C-alpha cells in the first residue's frame, strides 16, 4: 500500500498508568511507531476527543504534541483506597482492588476516540503501554485501508511490548542493567510487588479501541427507551441503574448482533432468550427493546436471587449464572474480587472479569456526561399504546389499521421475522401490538370490522424442507426444530411408526410457542402483563393437569420421566412430548420464574 510505504517511522512513547497521566518522551531504542501516540490529557486538557484541525501523523511531526521531558513528570500520587462503595447503602460496591479497572474503562467510554487504540495489559488492566492515534490517518485513508493499517500497527506494537516484558522479567533483579524502554516498563509496575508480575503480564498485551463517539451517540439514543426501561425495572423492584447495562452490551443499538449470535439491546444469546422471551420462526423478541428489557429484568432478578449480590449477578449476565456459582464453589470465594483473583477457568476471561467494572464506568460516564461530552440532547421517548390480536392477521393489515407508516410500525414492533413482514406468515393471535399513542381505540374499532378475508383461525401453511441425513429420526428432527413428532407426521402424511429414509425430503411445520411469563408493558400499567389468551390457556392447562384422570384397564402410568439435557427449555421439552408448558409446570410444581437445570428429572404428563 503506497500510503504506508511513504511513511517515515517515528518513535513510540511508553505511557505510564492512565490514572497517573504521566509519559516519557525519550525515543526508545527498540520500539518504533508510525501512527501518532497521544498522551492521556491532563484535567485541564480533558474534553471531547474530536479530530484535531491539523491531524498529527508520523509524516507531519510538527503537529505531534511534544510531551514534557522525564524530569518534568510529576511523581506518582498516592490514590485513595475505595474500600466498599462510594455510598455505603449502594447495592453496587466499588471494591478497592477493582477501582483501577473502573478508571481504565471510564477513559475508554468517555475519553478515548474510536480512532485511538489503547495498548495495555489484560492481566493488569490499568497498565497502559501506549495510545495509538489514527485520527490523522482516517482523514487520508479509506476505511478498508485504515482498518488493515490499524490492525497491523496494533499487532506490531503488541509484539514489541511482549519482547520488552520478557526482557524486563529477566532483568528484574538488576534494574540498573535495563535500557530506557525496559526501565519504563519496570517503573510502570512499581506499585505491584509480585516478583512474577512481568511474567504474568506476558501474553496478555491487547489493544482496546476507544468508545467516546459511540458512547455519546448511545446516550442520545437511550432517551427513546430509558423512561420505559426504568419503569419496567421498578415494576420488578430492581435498581434502575441496571438499565445502563446496554451502554456496555450494545451502545443502545437495537440492531446489534454479535459474531457469537447475541442480538438486540440486551445482547441475549438464543439459549437464554428461549427461557425469557419468544424466539421462533415468527418472532425474535431479542430485537424488541421493550420486550427484551422485560426479559433482561427477569434474567437479572433470577441471577440476583441465585447469587445474592449485584456485582455477582451483573457478572453472571455476561458469564452465566451457573459459571459464577461454580467459580464461588471452587474458590471458596464470597465476593466478585475473590473470583477475579482466584478463579482460573478458561471461560472466565477478560470480558467476564471486566464486565462489572465496565458497567460501573459506563454508568459513571452517563451520570457525568457533561464532563465527557458537554451537553447531550436525548432523543424523545417513544410513546405508544398496546393492543391485542385475537386472530391470525397479516402484518400489513395491522399496520394499516393503526394508521402508522411502515417505518414507524417497524420501530414499534421490531421483533417480527421477514416472513411475517412480507406476509408469508401471519401475526399470531394473542400477540401484543404497539400502535402510535392515542390510536388504540381507532385500531380496536377497525379490527372489529375486519372481514373473514383479513383475519383467520389458522396460520398460513409454510414448511421448512429438510433432507434426511444418516441416523436422523422423527424424534431427532422434532427436537432440532422445536416441534412435536405428531406435527411432522401430520404434515407429511406419515404413519406413527414410520421410519425416515436417507435422502427423503421432510416438510417441517413452523415452530410456535407462547412467550414465557410477562412479556410487555402497556402505558399506564405498573407491571408487565400476559395476554388474556395466555392467562386463559395456562389456567385451563393447569386445571386439566391438576384433575386426576380416570383409571384405565391398561394401567398406563400418568407420567413419563424426562432428564433435562444441556440447552433444553420447558418449551422444547413440551414440544417434544406434545404437551403444554403449563402442564409441565403443574406436573412438577414449577413457578413461572423457575429455571430448569441440566440433569434435572421432570415428570411429563401422558
C-alpha positions in Angstrom: 0.0 0.0 0.0 1.6 3.2 -1.2 0.3 5.3 1.6 2.0 3.1 4.1 5.3 2.8 2.2 5.6 6.6 2.1 5.6 6.9 5.9 8.6 7.6 7.9 8.7 5.6 11.1 8.6 7.8 14.2 9.2 6.9 17.9 6.9 5.4 20.4 6.2 6.7 23.8 5.7 4.3 26.7 2.9 5.6 28.8 2.6 5.0 32.5 -0.7 4.0 34.1 -3.7 6.0 32.8 -4.6 7.2 36.3 -1.2 8.9 36.7 -1.3 10.8 33.4 2.4 10.6 33.1 4.5 9.8 30.0 8.2 9.5 28.9 9.4 11.4 25.9 12.9 9.9 25.2 12.9 7.9 21.9 13.2 4.2 22.8 16.0 2.1 21.5 13.8 -0.8 20.4 10.2 0.4 19.8 9.0 2.3 16.8 5.6 3.7 15.8 4.2 5.0 12.6 0.8 6.3 13.8 0.8 9.0 16.4 0.9 8.2 20.1 -1.3 10.6 22.0 -0.9 11.1 25.7 -3.7 11.0 28.2 -4.9 14.6 28.7 -4.5 16.4 31.9 -7.5 17.5 33.8 -7.2 21.0 32.2 -7.0 19.5 28.8 -9.7 16.9 29.1 -12.6 17.3 26.7 -14.4 15.7 23.7 -12.0 13.6 21.6 -12.7 15.4 18.4 -10.3 15.1 15.5 -7.6 17.8 15.5 -7.8 20.5 12.9 -4.2 19.6 11.8 -4.1 15.8 12.2 -0.9 14.7 13.8 0.9 11.8 11.9 4.4 10.5 11.6 4.5 12.3 8.3 3.6 15.6 10.0 5.8 15.7 13.1 5.3 19.4 13.7 1.7 18.6 14.5 2.6 15.9 17.1 2.2 17.2 20.6 5.6 17.2 22.4 5.4 15.7 25.9 7.4 17.1 28.9 10.9 15.7 29.5 11.2 13.0 32.1 12.4 15.4 34.7 9.2 17.4 34.4 6.9 14.5 35.0 5.3 14.6 38.5 5.8 11.7 40.8 3.0 9.1 41.1 0.4 10.4 43.5 -1.0 8.1 46.1 -4.5 7.1 45.2 -7.2 7.0 47.9 -8.5 3.5 48.7 -12.1 2.8 48.0 -12.9 0.1 50.4 -16.5 -0.8 49.8 -18.6 1.8 48.0 -18.9 5.5 47.4 -22.3 5.2 49.0 -22.4 2.6 51.8 -26.1 2.0 51.0 -25.4 1.4 47.3 -26.1 -2.1 46.0 -23.2 -1.7 43.6 -20.0 -1.7 45.8 -16.7 -0.3 44.4 -14.1 -2.6 45.6 -10.6 -1.1 46.1 -9.0 -3.9 44.0 -11.3 -3.1 41.1 -11.0 0.7 41.1 -8.1 0.8 38.6 -10.3 -1.2 36.2 -13.2 1.2 36.6 -10.8 4.2 36.0 -9.5 2.5 32.8 -13.0 1.8 31.4 -14.1 5.3 32.3 -11.5 6.7 30.0 -12.4 4.1 27.3 -16.1 5.2 27.3 -15.6 8.9 28.0 -12.2 10.0 26.7 -10.6 7.8 24.0 -11.7 8.2 20.4 -12.9 5.3 18.3 -9.8 6.1 16.2 -7.4 5.6 19.2 -6.1 2.2 20.3 -5.0 1.8 23.9 -2.3 -0.9 24.2 -2.4 -2.3 27.7 -2.2 -5.5 29.8 -5.3 -7.7 30.2 -3.8 -9.1 33.4 -3.2 -5.7 34.9 -5.9 -3.7 33.1 -4.8 -0.2 34.0 -1.2 -0.7 32.9 -1.2 1.2 29.6 1.9 1.0 27.4 0.9 3.2 24.6 -2.1 5.0 23.0 -2.0 4.9 19.2 -3.9 7.7 17.5 -5.2 7.1 13.9 -7.4 10.2 13.6 -4.9 11.8 11.1 -4.7 8.6 9.1 -8.6 8.5 8.9 -8.6 11.8 7.1 -6.5 10.5 4.2 -7.3 6.8 4.0 -10.4 4.8 3.0 -11.9 2.7 5.8 -10.6 -0.6 4.4 -7.0 0.6 4.1 -7.3 2.2 7.5 -8.6 -1.0 9.1 -5.7 -3.0 7.6 -3.1 -0.4 8.6 -4.5 -0.1 12.1 -4.6 -3.8 12.8 -1.0 -4.3 11.6 0.2 -1.4 13.8 -1.6 -2.7 16.8 -0.1 -6.2 16.3 3.4 -4.7 15.7 3.3 -2.7 18.9 1.9 -5.5 21.0 4.7 -7.8 19.8 7.3 -5.2 20.7 5.8 -4.8 24.2 5.8 -8.5 24.7 9.6 -8.6 23.9 10.1 -5.8 26.4 8.2 -7.6 29.1 10.3 -10.7 28.6 13.5 -8.7 28.8 12.3 -6.8 31.9 11.3 -10.1 33.7 14.8 -11.5 33.1 16.5 -8.3 34.4 14.0 -7.6 37.2 16.6 -8.3 39.9 19.1 -5.9 38.3 17.2 -2.9 37.1 20.4 -0.9 36.7 21.2 -3.1 33.6 18.0 -2.1 31.8 17.8 0.3 28.9 15.5 3.2 28.8 12.5 1.3 27.5 12.9 -1.6 29.8 13.2 0.8 32.8 9.9 2.5 31.8 8.1 -0.8 31.9 9.8 -1.7 35.2 8.7 1.6 36.7 5.1 1.2 35.3 4.7 -1.8 37.6 6.2 -0.2 40.7 3.0 -0.4 42.6 2.8 -4.2 42.1 5.1 -6.2 44.5 4.6 -9.6 42.9 8.0 -10.9 41.8 6.4 -12.6 38.8 4.4 -9.6 37.7 6.2 -9.2 34.4 5.9 -12.9 33.6 2.2 -12.8 34.4 1.8 -9.8 32.1 3.5 -11.6 29.2 1.0 -12.9 26.7 -1.8 -10.6 27.9 -1.0 -7.4 25.8 -4.1 -6.3 24.0 -5.4 -3.2 22.1 -8.6 -1.7 23.4 -10.2 0.8 21.0 -11.9 3.9 22.4 -15.7 4.3 22.6 -16.1 8.0 23.1 -18.1 8.8 20.0 -20.1 5.6 20.2 -21.0 6.3 23.9 -22.1 9.9 23.1 -24.4 8.6 20.4 -25.7 5.9 22.7 -26.6 8.5 25.3 -28.6 10.4 22.8 -30.4 7.2 21.5 -31.1 6.0 25.1 -33.6 8.8 25.5 -36.1 6.8 23.3 -36.1 3.8 25.7 -34.8 4.7 29.2 -38.1 6.1 30.7 -40.0 2.8 29.9 -37.0 0.7 30.8 -36.7 2.3 34.2 -40.4 1.8 34.7 -40.1 -1.9 33.9 -37.2 -2.4 36.3 -39.1 -0.5 39.1 -42.0 -2.8 38.5 -39.8 -5.7 39.4 -38.3 -3.9 42.4 -34.9 -3.7 40.7 -32.3 -0.9 40.9 -32.9 1.4 37.8 -29.1 1.7 37.5 -29.2 -1.7 35.8 -30.9 -0.1 32.8 -27.5 1.3 31.9 -26.1 -2.1 31.1 -27.0 -1.7 27.3 -24.3 1.0 27.2 -21.8 -1.8 27.7 -23.7 -4.5 25.8 -24.9 -2.8 22.6 -24.4 1.0 22.9 -28.2 1.1 22.8 -28.2 -0.2 19.2 -31.4 -2.3 18.7 -29.8 -3.8 15.6 -26.7 -5.0 17.4 -25.7 -8.6 16.5 -22.5 -10.2 17.8 -20.4 -12.7 16.0 -21.4 -15.4 18.5 -25.1 -14.9 17.9 -26.1 -12.4 20.7 -28.7 -9.9 19.5 -30.5 -6.7 20.4 -30.2 -4.0 23.0 -29.5 -6.5 25.8 -27.5 -9.0 23.7 -29.4 -12.1 24.5 -28.0 -15.4 23.3 -30.5 -17.8 21.8 -30.3 -20.2 24.8 -31.2 -17.5 27.3 -33.7 -15.9 25.0 -35.8 -19.1 24.8 -36.1 -19.0 28.6 -37.2 -15.4 29.0 -38.9 -14.5 25.7 -40.3 -15.7 22.4 -37.7 -16.8 19.8 -39.1 -18.8 16.8 -39.8 -18.6 13.1 -42.3 -15.8 13.6 -40.8 -13.6 16.3 -37.3 -12.7 17.7 -38.1 -10.7 20.8 -34.4 -10.0 21.3 -34.8 -7.2 18.8 -37.7 -5.6 20.6 -36.2 -3.1 23.1 -39.2 -3.2 25.4 -39.9 -6.9 25.5 -36.2 -7.7 25.8 -35.9 -5.2 28.7 -38.7 -7.1 30.5 -36.8 -10.3 29.8 -33.5 -8.8 31.0 -35.1 -7.6 34.2 -36.4 -11.1 35.0 -32.9 -12.6 34.0 -31.1 -10.2 36.4 -33.7 -10.8 39.1 -33.1 -14.5 38.8 -29.3 -14.0 38.8 -29.6 -11.9 42.0 -31.8 -14.5 43.7 -29.4 -17.2 42.9 -26.2 -15.3 43.8 -27.2 -12.8 46.5 -25.1 -9.8 45.4 -25.4 -7.4 42.5 -21.7 -7.5 41.4 -22.0 -11.3 41.0 -25.5 -11.0 39.3 -24.2 -8.4 36.8 -21.2 -10.6 36.1 -23.5 -13.6 35.7 -25.4 -11.7 33.0 -22.2 -11.9 30.9 -20.6 -15.2 32.1 -23.6 -17.3 33.1 -25.3 -17.9 36.4 -24.0 -21.5 36.7 -20.4 -20.5 35.9 -20.4 -17.8 38.6 -21.9 -20.3 41.2 -19.3 -22.9 40.2 -16.5 -20.4 40.5 -17.6 -19.4 44.0 -17.7 -23.1 45.0 -14.3 -23.9 43.5 -12.5 -20.9 45.0 -14.4 -20.7 48.3 -15.0 -17.1 47.5 -17.8 -14.8 48.6 -17.4 -11.6 46.5 -16.5 -10.7 42.9 -12.9 -9.8 43.7 -12.4 -13.3 45.0 -13.4 -14.7 41.7 -11.2 -12.3 39.7 -8.2 -13.2 41.8 -8.6 -16.9 42.2 -10.9 -18.4 39.5 -8.7 -19.8 36.8 -11.3 -21.3 34.4 -10.6 -20.5 30.8 -14.2 -19.4 30.2 -13.8 -16.8 32.9 -11.6 -14.5 30.8 -11.0 -10.8 30.2 -14.6 -10.0 29.3 -16.2 -11.6 32.3 -13.6 -10.2 34.7 -14.1 -6.7 33.5 -17.9 -6.7 32.9 -18.9 -5.3 36.3 -16.1 -2.6 36.1 -17.4 -1.7 32.6 -20.9 -1.4 34.0 -19.8 1.0 36.8 -17.7 3.0 34.4 -20.5 3.4 31.8 -22.9 4.4 34.5 -20.4 7.0 35.8 -19.9 8.4 32.3 -23.6 8.7 31.7 -24.2 10.4 35.1 -21.3 12.8 34.4 -21.9 13.1 30.7 -21.3 16.9 30.7 -17.7 16.4 31.8 -17.0 13.9 29.0 -19.2 15.2 26.1 -20.7 18.6 27.0 -24.5 18.9 26.6 -26.1 15.7 25.1 -29.6 16.1 23.6 -31.5 12.9 24.4 -34.0 11.6 21.8 -37.6 11.9 22.7 -39.1 8.8 24.4 -41.2 6.7 22.0 -44.9 6.8 23.1 -47.3 4.1 22.1 -50.5 2.2 23.1 -50.6 -1.6 23.3 -53.4 -3.6 21.6 -54.0 -7.3 21.3 -54.9 -9.5 18.4 -57.4 -12.4 18.6 -56.9 -14.0 15.2 -54.1 -14.7 12.7 -53.8 -11.4 10.9 -51.5 -10.2 8.1 -48.8 -7.8 9.3 -49.7 -5.2 6.7 -53.4 -5.3 7.9 -52.4 -4.4 11.4 -50.2 -1.6 10.2 -53.0 -0.2 8.1 -55.5 -0.4 11.0 -53.4 1.8 13.3 -52.6 4.4 10.7 -48.8 4.2 11.1 -46.4 4.4 8.2 -44.2 1.3 7.6 -41.1 2.8 9.2 -42.9 3.8 12.5 -44.7 0.4 12.7 -41.5 -1.5 12.3 -39.8 0.6 15.0 -42.7 0.0 17.4 -42.8 -3.8 16.5 -39.3 -4.7 15.6 -39.4 -8.4 16.6 -41.2 -9.9 13.6 -39.3 -12.1 11.2 -39.1 -11.2 7.5 -41.6 -14.0 6.7 -44.2 -12.2 8.8 -43.4 -8.7 7.5 -43.6 -10.0 3.9 -47.0 -11.7 4.5 -45.8 -15.3 4.1 -46.9 -15.9 7.7 -49.5 -14.2 9.8 -49.1 -12.3 13.1 -50.3 -14.9 15.7 -53.4 -14.4 17.9 -52.9 -13.1 21.4 -49.9 -11.1 20.4 -49.4 -7.6 21.8 -49.1 -5.0 19.1 -47.7 -1.4 19.7 -49.5 1.3 17.9 -49.0 5.1 17.9 -50.0 6.8 21.1 -53.7 7.7 21.0 -54.7 5.3 18.3 -55.7 2.2 20.3 -59.4 2.9 20.2 -59.4 3.6 16.5 -57.5 0.3 16.0 -59.9 -1.7 18.1 -62.9 -0.4 16.2 -61.3 -1.1 12.8 -60.2 -4.5 13.9 -63.7 -5.5 15.0 -64.9 -4.7 11.4 -62.3 -6.9 9.7 -64.0 -9.5 7.4 -63.0 -13.1 7.1 -60.6 -12.2 4.2 -58.2 -10.4 6.6 -58.5 -12.4 9.9 -58.1 -16.1 10.1 -58.4 -19.0 12.5 -55.3 -20.8 11.3 -51.7 -19.9 10.5 -50.7 -20.0 6.8 -49.1 -23.3 5.8 -45.4 -22.8 5.4 -42.9 -25.6 5.8 -39.2 -25.9 6.0 -37.8 -28.6 3.8 -35.3 -31.0 5.4 -33.4 -33.6 3.6 -32.8 -36.6 5.9 -29.2 -37.5 6.8 -27.8 -40.7 8.0 -29.0 -41.6 11.6 -31.8 -39.0 11.7 -35.2 -40.0 13.1 -38.6 -38.2 13.6 -37.7 -37.6 17.2 -34.3 -36.1 16.3 -35.9 -33.8 13.7 -38.7 -32.8 16.2 -36.0 -31.8 18.8 -33.9 -30.0 16.2 -36.8 -27.8 15.0 -38.7 -27.4 18.3 -41.9 -29.1 17.1 -43.7 -32.3 18.1 -43.3 -35.6 16.2 -47.1 -35.5 15.7 -46.8 -32.3 13.8 -44.2 -33.7 11.4 -46.2 -36.9 10.9 -49.4 -34.9 10.1 -47.5 -32.5 7.7 -46.1 -35.4 5.7 -49.0 -37.9 5.9 -46.8 -40.4 7.7 -47.8 -43.2 10.0 -47.0 -43.1 13.6 -44.2 -45.7 13.4 -42.8 -44.5 10.1 -39.1 -44.7 9.6 -37.3 -42.0 7.6 -35.2 -42.8 4.5 -31.8 -41.4 3.8 -32.3 -38.5 1.4 -36.0 -38.2 2.0 -37.3 -34.6 1.9 -39.5 -33.9 5.0 -41.8 -31.0 5.5 -41.2 -29.4 8.9 -44.1 -27.1 10.2 -43.3 -23.8 11.7 -42.4 -23.7 15.4 -44.6 -21.5 17.6 -44.5 -21.2 21.3 -46.0 -18.9 23.9 -43.8 -16.2 25.4 -42.8 -17.4 28.9 -44.0 -15.2 31.7 -44.8 -11.5 31.5 -43.9 -10.1 28.1 -44.5 -6.4 27.8 -45.9 -3.3 29.4 -48.7 -1.1 28.3 -48.8 2.6 29.1 -50.3 3.3 32.5 -49.7 -0.2 33.8 -47.4 -0.7 36.8 -46.2 -4.2 35.9 -45.9 -6.3 32.8 -48.8 -8.5 31.9 -49.5 -11.6 29.9 -52.1 -11.6 27.1 -55.6 -12.6 28.0 -55.2 -15.7 25.8 -52.0 -16.7 27.6 -53.7 -16.4 31.0 -56.7 -18.4 29.9 -54.6 -21.1 28.3 -52.4 -21.5 31.3 -55.3 -21.6 33.7 -57.1 -24.2 31.7 -53.9 -26.3 31.3 -53.2 -26.2 35.0 -56.8 -27.2 35.8 -56.5 -30.1 33.4 -53.2 -31.2 34.9 -54.5 -30.9 38.4 -57.6 -33.1 37.6 -56.9 -36.8 38.1 -57.6 -38.8 35.0 -59.9 -41.8 35.3 -58.1 -45.1 35.6 -57.8 -47.3 32.6 -57.6 -51.0 32.3 -54.1 -50.6 30.7 -52.9 -49.1 33.9 -50.8 -46.7 31.9 -48.7 -44.5 34.3 -49.8 -40.9 34.5 -46.3 -39.5 33.9 -43.2 -40.2 31.9 -39.8 -39.1 33.3 -37.5 -36.8 31.2 -33.9 -36.0 32.2 -33.0 -32.4 31.2 -30.0 -32.1 28.8 -27.9 -29.0 28.1 -29.7 -26.3 26.2 -33.2 -27.7 26.7 -36.1 -25.4 27.9 -39.6 -26.1 29.1 -40.9 -25.1 25.7 -38.6 -27.5 23.8 -39.5 -30.4 26.2 -43.2 -29.6 26.0 -43.0 -29.6 22.2 -41.1 -32.9 22.2 -43.8 -34.7 24.2 -46.8 -32.8 22.6 -47.9 -31.2 25.9 -48.2 -27.6 27.0 -45.6 -25.7 29.1 -48.4 -25.1 31.7 -49.0 -28.8 32.0 -45.3 -29.4 32.6 -45.2 -26.6 35.3 -48.2 -28.0 37.0 -46.9 -31.6 37.0 -43.6 -30.6 38.5 -44.7 -27.8 40.9 -42.7 -25.2 38.9 -43.4 -21.5 39.1 -43.2 -19.2 36.1 -39.9 -17.9 37.4 -38.4 -21.4 37.9 -35.3 -22.3 35.9 -34.7 -26.0 35.0 -31.2 -27.4 35.4 -29.2 -29.9 33.3 -29.7 -33.3 34.8 -33.0 -32.4 36.5 -35.7 -35.1 36.1 -39.1 -33.8 35.1 -42.5 -35.6 35.1 -44.2 -35.4 31.7 -47.9 -36.0 31.7 -49.1 -38.8 29.4 
